[in-house]
Amino acid sequence: MSGSVSSRRRSPFPSAGRPGRALGALLAVPVAVALVACSAPATTTPTAATTTPAGDPAQDPALARFYDQRLQWGSCDGYAASPDVAPSYADPRYECATLEVPLDYAQPDGGTVRVAVMRSRATDQANRIGSLVLNPGGPGVSGTQLVPATVTSTENSPVQARFDIVGFDPRGVGVSEPAIDCLTDAEQDQYRATVYADPSPAGVAALEAHNKEYADRCTARMGADVLAHLGTREVVRDLDVLRAALGDDELTYYGYSYGTSIGSTYAETFPARVRAMVLDGAVDPTQDTVESNIEQSAGFQQAFDAYGAWCTTQPNCPLGTDPSAVTATWQKIVQPLIDDPVPTADPTRTLSFSDAITGVQQALYLRTLWPALSLGISRLATGDGSVLLTLADFYYKRVDGSYDNSLEAFQAITCMDNVRITDPAQVAKLNEGVVGAAPFTATGRGAVNAKDTCAFWPVPPTMEPHRPQVDGLAPVVVVSVTGDPATPYQAGVDLAEDLNGRLLKVEGNQHTAGYQGNACIDDKLTAYLVDGTLPEEGAECTLPAQ
């Protein structure tokens, strides 16, 4: 959100569900269930985390009114976080409700949070297992949006027959209340259009002032008391209350990307309450902020290189015919935007350098978007930024000039889940490492070694790197894609080992893989979710080539 490629904003993510009208109309490219980049916990030395509440919260009399509530299901009118997904919420198959949870679990008699919930009931009620609770990641993306997409992708599947499919907007996200709202639509447009590429002391000071301004605006508009209780630690407590409110003794859960952080944190907080859990596109909880950001940047460079290798075999590739030169060719096309943004089809808007990078990263999440990326680069080379701006708008969830709160919630949750990076040496290591790992994002002027927005956040974080302690946890399944740009493959290998789970390796180039049309993957996951049958040791599946 800072408008700087050297800020510690996690990489751009697609929204859950179908693309916005503008993207679909302009690009005419099929988009699968696109999911989300994630935010990993942070500091420098992995340590054990205190995650398990004292005693059993479900038996705590002070929390009884939350654990004993039953959801009042009704119409989903007003539950859509963005107007482009609202039509699907009118489908009578979907029911919505609000879950009440304490803002601060240490003060359950204080303020409360209202969490939005959506479900599609199991089609075979006589053989219903329970609820399958979903989270699409982010952090900051509405979880209710994933329900219609999952219903579509599991049509005629035992998953849809045997489970109520349930999504929720985590606290601060979507239409849950209070919802994070740090910037006006005009301010968001301004932040996107502003580029900080000056690595001099004056440039660093300007970017830090910009990042502090964001933190100050968020604090003034939301209050530090709310911001203090938005982290994943609180979300998993809400998830356990939701489990009880759904009438399930044990949780069946599917988390994509950052949703794997919710899942692994729940698993170590309530290990005996997990029936089954799929973690797809894994966040490694042992990694520190510097390590995770640099590795993710390297993942995006790997994805850009894979795109370039494909593009150079296609007619009229805008990056030429030499795969080894695609990054340099791209830099020559995009770096002039730092000083001279190009016009777009909207006469009131131009394409900035930052938005061009965001548009490219958006397209790297799904191989099916590679033709759109080629179109966008071709148009940019002729002075038209319309396609890449549309891709960037899809990332930012800008529809008809308005934004949902996904990026604002992303920032707020990220700051609560990451230890601050304020030491100048660590700030430099982070920013220079990110630029070095992903030269396709480089300005060509050097890293701007400024402290990020989280360094100015008004409340301390509630997470730190650690190795999960999961005694008593049922076997979980971790899905990891070899060419995943946002959550590198090795993170999935490591998380599966940390949780004593089973790894499903997927060969391919996209972010996350389950229930996106690949029978090899989906059949293995369905057998696990429905019957508890783990994929065989060493199981592998392959995504189709473009």
SEVO-812418 format. One record per residue (C-alpha): residue number from 1; residue in three letters; x, y, z. Coordinates in steps of 0.001 Angstrom, whole numbers, always signed. Layout:
N
resi:resn:c1:c2:c3
NUM:Ala:X:Y:Z
...
***
This chain:
546
resi:resn:c1:c2:c3
1:Met:+0:+0:+0
2:Ser:+2959:+2335:+349
3:Gly:+3587:+2685:-3355
4:Ser:+7187:+1550:-2886
5:Val:+8622:-1690:-4158
6:Ser:+11020:-1721:-1222
7:Ser:+8370:-1539:+1469
8:Arg:+7693:-4793:+3300
9:Arg:+4283:-5252:+1740
10:Arg:+3747:-8871:+858
11:Ser:+3391:-9693:-2780
12:Pro:+189:-9005:-4681
13:Phe:-2556:-11576:-4511
14:Pro:-5609:-12415:-6575
15:Ser:-8980:-12347:-4898
16:Ala:-10895:-15493:-4142
17:Gly:-13546:-16454:-6633
18:Arg:-14171:-15121:-10101
19:Pro:-12373:-12179:-11663
20:Gly:-13852:-8709:-11688
21:Arg:-15991:-7677:-14624
22:Ala:-13297:-5409:-16046
23:Leu:-10645:-8118:-15995
24:Gly:-12881:-10706:-17584
25:Ala:-14149:-8343:-20258
26:Leu:-10784:-6901:-21188
27:Leu:-8692:-10031:-21100
28:Ala:-11172:-12826:-21848
29:Val:-8864:-15233:-20011
30:Pro:-10352:-18061:-17912
31:Val:-9410:-17731:-14262
32:Ala:-9568:-20630:-11822
33:Val:-10206:-20158:-8134
34:Ala:-7404:-17683:-7568
35:Leu:-6144:-17546:-4035
36:Val:-3874:-15520:-1948
37:Ala:-353:-14531:-1055
38:Cys:+449:-14837:+2558
39:Ser:+2224:-13285:+5458
40:Ala:+4698:-15258:+7518
41:Pro:+5556:-14694:+11176
42:Ala:+8784:-12900:+11903
43:Thr:+11873:-12251:+13991
44:Thr:+15354:-13673:+13877
45:Thr:+15478:-16774:+16097
46:Pro:+12743:-19439:+15957
47:Thr:+11446:-20021:+19461
48:Ala:+8554:-21862:+21018
49:Ala:+5365:-19812:+21020
50:Thr:+2779:-19693:+23765
51:Thr:-337:-20571:+21810
52:Thr:-2522:-22755:+23986
53:Pro:-4943:-20886:+26254
54:Ala:-4859:-21897:+29897
55:Gly:-7408:-24664:+30407
56:Asp:-10145:-25433:+27896
57:Pro:-11748:-22215:+26611
58:Ala:-14885:-24142:+25686
59:Gln:-15320:-24922:+29398
60:Asp:-14545:-21421:+30652
61:Pro:-17728:-19977:+32200
62:Ala:-16662:-16476:+31135
63:Leu:-16742:-17629:+27484
64:Ala:-19866:-19777:+27763
65:Arg:-22155:-17266:+26038
66:Phe:-19890:-17336:+22998
67:Tyr:-19352:-21091:+22856
68:Asp:-23026:-21831:+23501
69:Gln:-24411:-19569:+20751
70:Arg:-26191:-21063:+17775
71:Leu:-26018:-19299:+14456
72:Gln:-29205:-17768:+13105
73:Trp:-29058:-18539:+9399
74:Gly:-30796:-16338:+6873
75:Ser:-30406:-14407:+3649
76:Cys:-26904:-13446:+2446
77:Asp:-28088:-10000:+1358
78:Gly:-25501:-7493:+2576
79:Tyr:-22786:-10080:+3251
80:Ala:-20749:-9548:+69
81:Ala:-17525:-7620:+698
82:Ser:-17312:-6448:-2919
83:Pro:-20026:-5573:-5447
84:Asp:-18551:-7812:-8135
85:Val:-19305:-10944:-6079
86:Ala:-22683:-9824:-4711
87:Pro:-24793:-11576:-7411
88:Ser:-23574:-15019:-6318
89:Tyr:-24703:-14317:-2743
90:Ala:-28316:-14168:-3907
91:Asp:-28289:-17885:-4741
92:Pro:-30766:-19567:-2348
93:Arg:-28291:-22385:-1711
94:Tyr:-26300:-20011:+459
95:Glu:-27210:-18965:+3989
96:Cys:-25456:-16375:+6119
97:Ala:-25197:-15596:+9806
98:Thr:-23156:-13561:+12283
99:Leu:-20946:-15058:+14999
100:Glu:-20254:-12974:+18096
101:Val:-16818:-13248:+19715
102:Pro:-14960:-11131:+22281
103:Leu:-12641:-8436:+20976
104:Asp:-10200:-9401:+23725
105:Tyr:-10421:-12978:+25015
106:Ala:-8761:-11850:+28243
107:Gln:-11722:-9517:+28799
108:Pro:-14757:-11450:+27546
109:Asp:-17171:-9022:+29196
110:Gly:-15770:-6135:+27144
111:Gly:-16318:-5224:+23504
112:Thr:-17246:-7806:+20890
113:Val:-16581:-8578:+17235
114:Arg:-19223:-9762:+14761
115:Val:-17845:-12336:+12321
116:Ala:-19667:-12892:+9014
117:Val:-20306:-16551:+8126
118:Met:-21705:-18230:+4991
119:Arg:-22611:-21847:+4354
120:Ser:-23896:-24177:+1664
121:Arg:-25552:-27175:+3280
122:Ala:-24433:-30737:+2515
123:Thr:-26482:-32206:-306
124:Asp:-26648:-35617:+1427
125:Gln:-27907:-34650:+4858
126:Ala:-28474:-38270:+5887
127:Asn:-24733:-38957:+5593
128:Arg:-23471:-35532:+6585
129:Ile:-20088:-35576:+8355
130:Gly:-20109:-31988:+9577
131:Ser:-18754:-28671:+8345
132:Leu:-15762:-28036:+6089
133:Val:-14490:-24598:+7114
134:Leu:-12508:-22679:+4475
135:Asn:-10111:-19767:+4443
136:Pro:-8698:-18325:+1190
137:Gly:-5735:-16531:+2719
138:Gly:-4487:-12987:+2403
139:Pro:-4457:-12087:+5100
140:Gly:-7426:-9846:+4497
141:Val:-9554:-11667:+1920
142:Ser:-13206:-12402:+2644
143:Gly:-13705:-16078:+3416
144:Thr:-17381:-16069:+2504
145:Gln:-16369:-15429:-1127
146:Leu:-14742:-18852:-1231
147:Val:-17993:-20721:-583
148:Pro:-19621:-20201:-4014
149:Ala:-16304:-20930:-5740
150:Thr:-15867:-24162:-3770
151:Val:-19446:-25237:-4408
152:Thr:-18743:-24858:-8124
153:Ser:-15420:-26696:-7979
154:Thr:-16809:-29602:-5891
155:Glu:-20010:-30150:-7877
156:Asn:-20957:-33855:-7781
157:Ser:-18106:-34466:-5319
158:Pro:-18472:-36331:-2006
159:Val:-17086:-33166:-405
160:Gln:-20219:-31230:-1302
161:Ala:-22448:-34162:-463
162:Arg:-21005:-34891:+2979
163:Phe:-20056:-31443:+4304
164:Asp:-21682:-28116:+4910
165:Ile:-19220:-25834:+3111
166:Val:-18538:-22865:+5393
167:Gly:-16554:-19667:+4946
168:Phe:-16041:-16778:+7347
169:Asp:-14644:-13256:+7213
170:Pro:-11950:-13186:+9913
171:Arg:-12116:-10310:+12382
172:Gly:-11424:-7007:+10675
173:Val:-11997:-8496:+7202
174:Gly:-14824:-8107:+4689
175:Val:-18139:-7359:+6344
176:Ser:-17142:-8562:+9804
177:Glu:-17470:-5733:+12324
178:Pro:-15525:-3688:+13070
179:Ala:-14031:-3823:+9576
180:Ile:-10607:-2312:+8993
181:Asp:-10903:+980:+7133
182:Cys:-7683:+2994:+7034
183:Leu:-7878:+4856:+3713
184:Thr:-10520:+6478:+1573
185:Asp:-10846:+5350:-2044
186:Ala:-9122:+8555:-3176
187:Glu:-6268:+7965:-737
188:Gln:-5835:+4418:-2024
189:Asp:-5603:+5706:-5594
190:Gln:-3023:+8265:-4465
191:Tyr:-945:+5666:-2615
192:Arg:-884:+3438:-5685
193:Ala:+194:+6244:-7988
194:Thr:+3065:+7387:-5751
195:Val:+6454:+5764:-6345
196:Tyr:+9390:+6015:-3938
197:Ala:+12530:+5080:-5853
198:Asp:+15101:+7478:-4381
199:Pro:+17623:+5531:-2246
200:Ser:+19250:+8683:-850
201:Pro:+18764:+9690:+2811
202:Ala:+16143:+12188:+1680
203:Gly:+14334:+9463:-265
204:Val:+14436:+7107:+2708
205:Ala:+13036:+9846:+4977
206:Ala:+10239:+10568:+2517
207:Leu:+9187:+6912:+2326
208:Glu:+9334:+6505:+6097
209:Ala:+7153:+9597:+6515
210:His:+4708:+8075:+4022
211:Asn:+4638:+4757:+5902
212:Lys:+4185:+6496:+9252
213:Glu:+1322:+8504:+7784
214:Tyr:-436:+5271:+6853
215:Ala:+4:+3859:+10359
216:Asp:-1196:+7103:+11926
217:Arg:-4280:+7236:+9704
218:Cys:-5163:+3651:+10539
219:Thr:-4735:+4296:+14253
220:Ala:-6850:+7452:+14150
221:Arg:-9668:+5783:+12207
222:Met:-9733:+2376:+13909
223:Gly:-8260:+2898:+17368
224:Ala:-5261:+1114:+18845
225:Asp:-7541:-1095:+20965
226:Val:-9048:-2641:+17838
227:Leu:-5744:-2908:+15975
228:Ala:-4243:-4760:+18951
229:His:-6661:-7661:+18519
230:Leu:-6519:-8491:+14812
231:Gly:-3747:-11074:+14740
232:Thr:-3911:-14743:+13848
233:Arg:-3753:-15651:+17543
234:Glu:-7234:-14164:+17996
235:Val:-8534:-15535:+14678
236:Val:-7922:-19134:+15747
237:Arg:-9811:-18495:+18977
238:Asp:-12708:-17224:+16839
239:Leu:-12399:-20324:+14653
240:Asp:-12833:-22556:+17684
241:Val:-15945:-20640:+18745
242:Leu:-17225:-21048:+15172
243:Arg:-16579:-24791:+15329
244:Ala:-18716:-25021:+18441
245:Ala:-21446:-22778:+17013
246:Leu:-21622:-25044:+13943
247:Gly:-22246:-27996:+16254
248:Asp:-19001:-29803:+15402
249:Asp:-16965:-31569:+18084
250:Glu:-13914:-31507:+15809
251:Leu:-12774:-29143:+13074
252:Thr:-12448:-30073:+9410
253:Tyr:-10530:-27258:+7732
254:Tyr:-9076:-26254:+4372
255:Gly:-6724:-23265:+4315
256:Tyr:-5073:-21731:+1269
257:Ser:-1892:-19641:+1494
258:Tyr:-2100:-17421:+4616
259:Gly:-5016:-19680:+5549
260:Thr:-2339:-22301:+6258
261:Ser:-1032:-19997:+8993
262:Ile:-4501:-19944:+10529
263:Gly:-4608:-23730:+10204
264:Ser:-1214:-24483:+11719
265:Thr:-1815:-22002:+14548
266:Tyr:-5183:-23632:+15284
267:Ala:-3512:-27049:+15164
268:Glu:-1008:-26109:+17855
269:Thr:-3595:-24236:+19933
270:Phe:-6280:-26944:+19805
271:Pro:-4527:-30100:+18504
272:Ala:-7089:-32529:+19910
273:Arg:-9939:-30739:+18114
274:Val:-8689:-31301:+14565
275:Arg:-10547:-33980:+12608
276:Ala:-8862:-33252:+9265
277:Met:-6895:-30321:+7872
278:Val:-5560:-29472:+4397
279:Leu:-2954:-26708:+4178
280:Asp:-2440:-25638:+552
281:Gly:+335:-23154:-315
282:Ala:+2120:-23255:+3016
283:Val:+3497:-20532:+5245
284:Asp:+6481:-21799:+7229
285:Pro:+6028:-20574:+10837
286:Thr:+9739:-20993:+11583
287:Gln:+10899:-18342:+9111
288:Asp:+11808:-14807:+10114
289:Thr:+10592:-11748:+8230
290:Val:+13776:-11161:+6263
291:Glu:+14101:-14787:+5212
292:Ser:+10447:-15237:+4244
293:Asn:+10269:-12015:+2210
294:Ile:+13465:-12732:+304
295:Glu:+12404:-16308:-415
296:Gln:+9011:-15152:-1610
297:Ser:+10635:-12574:-3866
298:Ala:+12843:-15310:-5297
299:Gly:+9686:-17335:-5897
300:Phe:+8179:-14526:-7930
301:Gln:+11379:-14181:-9952
302:Gln:+11259:-17924:-10613
303:Ala:+7668:-17539:-11798
304:Phe:+8607:-14568:-13994
305:Asp:+11440:-16601:-15507
306:Ala:+9035:-19479:-16183
307:Tyr:+6655:-17063:-17864
308:Gly:+9544:-15662:-19900
309:Ala:+10657:-19119:-21007
310:Trp:+7115:-19758:-22240
311:Cys:+6645:-16308:-23781
312:Thr:+9806:-16507:-25868
313:Thr:+8415:-19600:-27625
314:Gln:+5204:-17803:-28596
315:Pro:+4638:-15624:-31666
316:Asn:+5177:-11910:-31026
317:Cys:+6448:-12288:-27463
318:Pro:+6932:-8716:-26167
319:Leu:+10102:-9791:-24344
320:Gly:+11877:-11172:-27395
321:Thr:+13128:-14671:-28160
322:Asp:+15967:-15096:-25637
323:Pro:+14766:-16484:-22265
324:Ser:+17958:-15302:-20570
325:Ala:+17208:-11682:-21513
326:Val:+13551:-11368:-20485
327:Thr:+14228:-9593:-17166
328:Ala:+16543:-7047:-18769
329:Thr:+14074:-6463:-21590
330:Trp:+11245:-5986:-19108
331:Gln:+13316:-3534:-17067
332:Lys:+13851:-1388:-20163
333:Ile:+10092:-1321:-20744
334:Val:+8949:-667:-17182
335:Gln:+11604:+1445:-15454
336:Pro:+10810:+4619:-17440
337:Leu:+7416:+4620:-15675
338:Ile:+9155:+5754:-12482
339:Asp:+9372:+9248:-13912
340:Asp:+6794:+9057:-16700
341:Pro:+3600:+7045:-16038
342:Val:+1778:+6054:-19215
343:Pro:-1853:+6762:-20095
344:Thr:-4640:+4188:-19911
345:Ala:-8116:+3823:-21348
346:Asp:-9372:+5797:-18349
347:Pro:-8417:+9424:-19075
348:Thr:-8299:+10169:-15325
349:Arg:-5709:+7477:-14556
350:Thr:-2187:+6521:-15590
351:Leu:-131:+3377:-15025
352:Ser:+2579:+3923:-12409
353:Phe:+5731:+1848:-12033
354:Ser:+4334:+301:-8849
355:Asp:+1061:-655:-10511
356:Ala:+2913:-2168:-13475
357:Ile:+4880:-4421:-11119
358:Thr:+1691:-5296:-9235
359:Gly:-79:-6168:-12479
360:Val:+2739:-8518:-13493
361:Gln:+2822:-10211:-10106
362:Gln:-951:-10625:-10195
363:Ala:-647:-12516:-13486
364:Leu:+2096:-14794:-12141
365:Tyr:-267:-16471:-9690
366:Leu:-1994:-18474:-12408
367:Arg:-475:-19821:-15577
368:Thr:-3794:-19205:-17319
369:Leu:-3090:-15473:-16982
370:Trp:+183:-15609:-18903
371:Pro:-1457:-14658:-22244
372:Ala:-3000:-11652:-20498
373:Leu:+415:-10720:-19166
374:Ser:+1890:-10837:-22672
375:Leu:-920:-8614:-23889
376:Gly:-297:-6169:-21053
377:Ile:+3437:-5942:-21707
378:Ser:+2862:-5571:-25456
379:Arg:+440:-2717:-24847
380:Leu:+2785:-1075:-22344
381:Ala:+5616:-1174:-24892
382:Thr:+3409:+918:-27191
383:Gly:+2522:+3393:-24441
384:Asp:-811:+1933:-23270
385:Gly:-1004:+850:-19607
386:Ser:-4640:-279:-19642
387:Val:-4188:-4044:-19359
388:Leu:-1598:-3978:-16590
389:Leu:-3686:-1416:-14691
390:Thr:-6677:-3742:-14956
391:Leu:-4590:-6594:-13547
392:Ala:-3420:-4329:-10721
393:Asp:-7021:-3275:-10041
394:Phe:-7945:-6952:-9780
395:Tyr:-5280:-7370:-7118
396:Tyr:-6394:-4291:-5210
397:Lys:-10087:-5248:-5585
398:Arg:-10880:-1871:-7151
399:Val:-14338:-2075:-8742
400:Asp:-15983:+988:-10286
401:Gly:-13611:+3270:-8406
402:Ser:-14217:+1694:-4993
403:Tyr:-12089:-680:-2926
404:Asp:-12992:-3373:-463
405:Asn:-10889:-3481:+2702
406:Ser:-8734:-6506:+1845
407:Leu:-5458:-4590:+1526
408:Glu:-6104:-2486:+4616
409:Ala:-6884:-5631:+6609
410:Phe:-3810:-7265:+5087
411:Gln:-1613:-4497:+6448
412:Ala:-3195:-4511:+9909
413:Ile:-3023:-8293:+10340
414:Thr:+496:-8486:+8928
415:Cys:+1680:-5953:+11491
416:Met:+227:-8033:+14331
417:Asp:+1787:-11260:+13016
418:Asn:+5308:-9931:+12384
419:Val:+7997:-8741:+14767
420:Arg:+9120:-5238:+13851
421:Ile:+12164:-4712:+11649
422:Thr:+13688:-1439:+12885
423:Asp:+17422:-2140:+13103
424:Pro:+19030:-310:+10136
425:Ala:+21183:-3308:+9228
426:Gln:+18166:-5618:+9144
427:Val:+16117:-3062:+7207
428:Ala:+18880:-2883:+4603
429:Lys:+19276:-6657:+4480
430:Leu:+15553:-7023:+3881
431:Asn:+15138:-4360:+1201
432:Glu:+18344:-5125:-651
433:Gly:+17656:-8843:-433
434:Val:+14192:-8443:-1933
435:Val:+15506:-6387:-4859
436:Gly:+18373:-8826:-5419
437:Ala:+16083:-11842:-5334
438:Ala:+13548:-10363:-7779
439:Pro:+15317:-8100:-10273
440:Phe:+12187:-7905:-12430
441:Thr:+10777:-5623:-9689
442:Ala:+13901:-3431:-9433
443:Thr:+13831:+285:-10088
444:Gly:+17420:+257:-11311
445:Arg:+18284:+2894:-8723
446:Gly:+18999:+708:-5714
447:Ala:+16918:-344:-2720
448:Val:+15211:+2326:-620
449:Asn:+16233:+1205:+2863
450:Ala:+13273:+2622:+4731
451:Lys:+11432:+1130:+7678
452:Asp:+8065:-207:+6627
453:Thr:+4576:+628:+7888
454:Cys:+4671:-2015:+10623
455:Ala:+7660:-283:+12213
456:Phe:+5288:+2594:+13041
457:Trp:+2337:+466:+14193
458:Pro:+888:+1591:+17537
459:Val:+680:-1829:+19217
460:Pro:+3163:-4718:+19536
461:Pro:+2835:-7927:+17506
462:Thr:+1444:-11135:+18950
463:Met:+3346:-13656:+16811
464:Glu:+6958:-14688:+16400
465:Pro:+8738:-17455:+14484
466:His:+8530:-20801:+16197
467:Arg:+8392:-24506:+15555
468:Pro:+4827:-25737:+16114
469:Gln:+4190:-28005:+19094
470:Val:+1330:-30285:+18026
471:Asp:+1215:-33260:+20368
472:Gly:-2052:-35118:+19821
473:Leu:-2712:-33677:+16353
474:Ala:-4396:-35954:+13823
475:Pro:-2513:-36385:+10514
476:Val:-2818:-33333:+8267
477:Val:-2136:-32942:+4538
478:Val:+92:-30192:+3124
479:Val:-133:-29354:-597
480:Ser:+2894:-27634:-2131
481:Val:+3467:-26600:-5755
482:Thr:+7035:-26684:-7079
483:Gly:+6671:-23387:-8956
484:Asp:+4468:-21521:-6497
485:Pro:+5522:-17850:-6640
486:Ala:+4075:-16735:-3299
487:Thr:+4580:-19695:-968
488:Pro:+7732:-21514:-2095
489:Tyr:+7645:-25298:-2358
490:Gln:+10179:-25863:+423
491:Ala:+7916:-24105:+2927
492:Gly:+5344:-26850:+2352
493:Val:+7956:-29565:+2784
494:Asp:+9057:-28018:+6070
495:Leu:+5524:-27450:+7383
496:Ala:+4526:-31043:+6651
497:Glu:+7530:-32214:+8636
498:Asp:+6855:-29805:+11517
499:Leu:+3230:-30994:+11807
500:Asn:+4093:-34675:+11276
501:Gly:+1784:-34519:+8278
502:Arg:+1708:-35889:+4749
503:Leu:+3047:-33869:+1809
504:Leu:+1300:-33836:-1565
505:Lys:+3836:-32550:-4107
506:Val:+2444:-30800:-7174
507:Glu:+4589:-30105:-10225
508:Gly:+3545:-26851:-11862
509:Asn:+3583:-23059:-11885
510:Gln:+795:-21473:-9855
511:His:-146:-20498:-6320
512:Thr:-2064:-23316:-4550
513:Ala:-3608:-26302:-6305
514:Gly:-6541:-27994:-4579
515:Tyr:-10063:-28043:-6042
516:Gln:-9047:-26167:-9158
517:Gly:-9895:-28869:-11664
518:Asn:-7029:-31380:-11365
519:Ala:-8449:-34856:-10719
520:Cys:-5183:-36284:-9373
521:Ile:-5058:-33633:-6660
522:Asp:-8767:-33390:-5932
523:Asp:-9337:-37148:-5645
524:Lys:-6546:-37512:-3078
525:Leu:-7824:-34582:-1036
526:Thr:-11414:-35813:-1163
527:Ala:-10407:-39280:+54
528:Tyr:-8613:-37638:+2963
529:Leu:-11339:-35150:+3899
530:Val:-14191:-37652:+3644
531:Asp:-12622:-40937:+4754
532:Gly:-9386:-39885:+6439
533:Thr:-7294:-41699:+3826
534:Leu:-3924:-39976:+3540
535:Pro:-2203:-39610:+165
536:Glu:+447:-42273:-242
537:Glu:+3992:-41467:+879
538:Gly:+5749:-39570:-1896
539:Ala:+2481:-38746:-3666
540:Glu:+2855:-36394:-6645
541:Cys:+515:-34765:-9131
542:Thr:+1241:-32570:-12154
543:Leu:-548:-29467:-13365
544:Pro:-1079:-29242:-17125
545:Ala:+1260:-27102:-19191
546:Gln:-77:-23977:-20899
***
